[in-house]
């Protein structure tokens, strides 16, 4: 089915929207302006994919090799999928801050610094010696 990859991408977008809505509502309360902003970001994906399809038609018109159009569309698709996956992981950390204790998930911790669980840095004791002199 030719539409199957787009349906999987749509599923990622929907999961990101739902987890983002839950995560931000839990942390900051519901904000309709944030929802509108999120939907506007999702709409840019539609524009990017539509642009790829338009460029594909232009390439057909000028009889350019279709491999370029396929690569452009594929790169755009992969970019959206990776962006959505990262956003879902960020939202999961917002929903469950305990996930940020995992070294991999710590990458996706977008909470305020004061809210993050941090370990104190080790204290390094320096000897009170004279600094080395430069011969110059």
C-alpha positions as a Markdown table, in Angstrom:
| # | Residue | x | y | z |
|---|---|---|---|---|
| 1 | Unk | 0.0 | 0.0 | 0.0 |
| 2 | Unk | 1.5 | 3.3 | -1.1 |
| 3 | Unk | -0.1 | 5.3 | 1.8 |
| 4 | Unk | 1.1 | 3.0 | 4.6 |
| 5 | Unk | 4.3 | 5.0 | 5.3 |
| 6 | Unk | 2.3 | 8.2 | 5.6 |
| 7 | Unk | -0.1 | 6.4 | 8.0 |
| 8 | Unk | 2.8 | 5.4 | 10.2 |
| 9 | Unk | 4.1 | 9.0 | 10.1 |
| 10 | Unk | 0.6 | 10.3 | 11.0 |
| 11 | Unk | 0.5 | 7.9 | 13.9 |
| 12 | Unk | 3.8 | 9.3 | 15.2 |
| 13 | Unk | 2.4 | 12.8 | 14.9 |
| 14 | Unk | -0.7 | 11.9 | 16.8 |
| 15 | Unk | 1.2 | 10.2 | 19.6 |
| 16 | Unk | 3.5 | 13.2 | 19.8 |
| 17 | Unk | 0.5 | 15.6 | 20.0 |
| 18 | Unk | -1.2 | 13.5 | 22.7 |
| 19 | Unk | 1.9 | 12.9 | 24.8 |
| 20 | Unk | 2.8 | 16.6 | 24.5 |
| 21 | Unk | -0.7 | 17.7 | 25.6 |
| 22 | Unk | -0.5 | 15.4 | 28.6 |
| 23 | Unk | 3.0 | 16.3 | 29.6 |
| 24 | Unk | 2.6 | 20.1 | 29.3 |
| 25 | Unk | -0.8 | 19.9 | 31.0 |
| 26 | Unk | 0.7 | 18.0 | 33.9 |
| 27 | Unk | 3.7 | 20.4 | 34.2 |
| 28 | Unk | 2.2 | 23.8 | 33.4 |
| 29 | Unk | -1.6 | 23.4 | 33.0 |
| 30 | Unk | -3.6 | 23.4 | 29.8 |
| 31 | Unk | -2.8 | 26.2 | 27.4 |
| 32 | Unk | -4.8 | 26.6 | 24.2 |
| 33 | Unk | -2.1 | 28.8 | 22.7 |
| 34 | Unk | 0.4 | 26.0 | 23.2 |
| 35 | Unk | -2.0 | 23.6 | 21.5 |
| 36 | Unk | -2.4 | 26.0 | 18.5 |
| 37 | Unk | 1.4 | 26.4 | 18.4 |
| 38 | Unk | 1.8 | 22.6 | 18.3 |
| 39 | Unk | -0.7 | 22.1 | 15.6 |
| 40 | Unk | 1.0 | 24.8 | 13.5 |
| 41 | Unk | 4.2 | 22.9 | 13.9 |
| 42 | Unk | 2.5 | 19.8 | 12.7 |
| 43 | Unk | 1.1 | 21.7 | 9.7 |
| 44 | Unk | 4.6 | 22.5 | 8.6 |
| 45 | Unk | 5.2 | 18.8 | 8.1 |
| 46 | Unk | 2.3 | 18.7 | 5.6 |
| 47 | Unk | 3.8 | 21.7 | 3.8 |
| 48 | Unk | 7.3 | 20.0 | 3.6 |
| 49 | Unk | 5.9 | 16.7 | 2.3 |
| 50 | Unk | 3.7 | 18.6 | -0.2 |
| 51 | Unk | 6.7 | 20.6 | -1.4 |
| 52 | Unk | 8.5 | 17.3 | -2.0 |
| 53 | Unk | 5.6 | 16.1 | -4.2 |
| 54 | Unk | 5.6 | 19.3 | -6.1 |
| 55 | Unk | 9.3 | 19.1 | -6.8 |
| 56 | Unk | 8.8 | 15.5 | -7.9 |
| 57 | Unk | 6.3 | 16.7 | -10.5 |
| 58 | Unk | 8.6 | 19.4 | -11.7 |
| 59 | Unk | 11.4 | 16.8 | -12.1 |
| 60 | Unk | 9.0 | 14.7 | -14.1 |
| 61 | Unk | 8.2 | 17.6 | -16.4 |
| 62 | Unk | 11.8 | 18.3 | -17.1 |
| 63 | Unk | 12.6 | 14.6 | -17.4 |
| 64 | Unk | 15.1 | 14.6 | -14.6 |
| 65 | Unk | 16.1 | 11.3 | -13.0 |
| 66 | Unk | 13.4 | 10.4 | -10.5 |
| 67 | Unk | 16.0 | 9.2 | -8.0 |
| 68 | Unk | 16.5 | 12.8 | -6.9 |
| 69 | Unk | 12.8 | 13.3 | -6.1 |
| 70 | Unk | 12.7 | 10.0 | -4.2 |
| 71 | Unk | 15.7 | 10.9 | -2.1 |
| 72 | Unk | 14.3 | 14.3 | -1.3 |
| 73 | Unk | 11.0 | 12.8 | -0.2 |
| 74 | Unk | 12.7 | 10.0 | 1.8 |
| 75 | Unk | 15.0 | 12.5 | 3.6 |
| 76 | Unk | 12.0 | 14.7 | 4.5 |
| 77 | Unk | 10.1 | 11.6 | 5.7 |
| 78 | Unk | 13.0 | 10.4 | 7.9 |
| 79 | Unk | 13.6 | 13.9 | 9.2 |
| 80 | Unk | 9.9 | 14.2 | 10.4 |
| 81 | Unk | 10.0 | 10.6 | 11.9 |
| 82 | Unk | 13.2 | 11.4 | 13.8 |
| 83 | Unk | 11.9 | 14.7 | 15.0 |
| 84 | Unk | 8.6 | 13.2 | 16.2 |
| 85 | Unk | 10.4 | 10.3 | 17.9 |
| 86 | Unk | 12.6 | 12.7 | 19.8 |
| 87 | Unk | 9.7 | 14.9 | 20.7 |
| 88 | Unk | 7.7 | 11.8 | 22.0 |
| 89 | Unk | 10.7 | 10.9 | 24.2 |
| 90 | Unk | 10.9 | 14.4 | 25.6 |
| 91 | Unk | 7.2 | 14.3 | 26.4 |
| 92 | Unk | 7.6 | 11.0 | 28.2 |
| 93 | Unk | 10.3 | 12.6 | 30.4 |
| 94 | Unk | 7.8 | 15.4 | 31.1 |
| 95 | Unk | 5.1 | 12.9 | 32.1 |
| 96 | Unk | 7.4 | 10.7 | 34.1 |
| 97 | Unk | 10.5 | 12.6 | 35.4 |
| 98 | Unk | 11.9 | 9.3 | 36.8 |
| 99 | Unk | 12.8 | 8.3 | 33.2 |
| 100 | Unk | 15.4 | 11.1 | 33.2 |
| 101 | Unk | 17.6 | 9.0 | 35.6 |
| 102 | Unk | 18.4 | 6.8 | 32.6 |
| 103 | Unk | 21.5 | 8.0 | 30.9 |
| 104 | Unk | 20.0 | 7.8 | 27.4 |
| 105 | Unk | 16.7 | 9.5 | 28.4 |
| 106 | Unk | 18.6 | 12.3 | 30.1 |
| 107 | Unk | 19.2 | 13.7 | 26.6 |
| 108 | Unk | 15.5 | 14.4 | 26.3 |
| 109 | Unk | 15.0 | 16.1 | 29.7 |
| 110 | Unk | 13.7 | 19.6 | 28.8 |
| 111 | Unk | 12.5 | 20.4 | 32.3 |
| 112 | Unk | 13.8 | 23.5 | 34.1 |
| 113 | Unk | 17.2 | 23.1 | 35.7 |
| 114 | Unk | 15.6 | 23.5 | 39.2 |
| 115 | Unk | 13.2 | 20.6 | 38.5 |
| 116 | Unk | 15.9 | 18.2 | 37.3 |
| 117 | Unk | 17.4 | 15.5 | 39.5 |
| 118 | Unk | 21.1 | 16.2 | 39.5 |
| 119 | Unk | 24.0 | 14.7 | 41.3 |
| 120 | Unk | 26.4 | 17.0 | 42.9 |
| 121 | Unk | 29.8 | 17.3 | 41.2 |
| 122 | Unk | 32.7 | 15.7 | 43.0 |
| 123 | Unk | 34.8 | 18.1 | 44.9 |
| 124 | Unk | 38.4 | 18.3 | 43.8 |
| 125 | Unk | 41.0 | 19.3 | 46.4 |
| 126 | Unk | 44.0 | 21.2 | 45.0 |
| 127 | Unk | 47.3 | 21.3 | 46.8 |
| 128 | Unk | 48.4 | 24.8 | 47.8 |
| 129 | Unk | 51.6 | 24.8 | 45.7 |
| 130 | Unk | 53.1 | 27.7 | 43.8 |
| 131 | Unk | 51.9 | 27.8 | 40.2 |
| 132 | Unk | 54.6 | 26.8 | 37.6 |
| 133 | Unk | 56.7 | 29.6 | 36.3 |
| 134 | Unk | 56.9 | 30.4 | 32.6 |
| 135 | Unk | 60.3 | 30.8 | 31.1 |
| 136 | Unk | 59.7 | 33.4 | 28.6 |
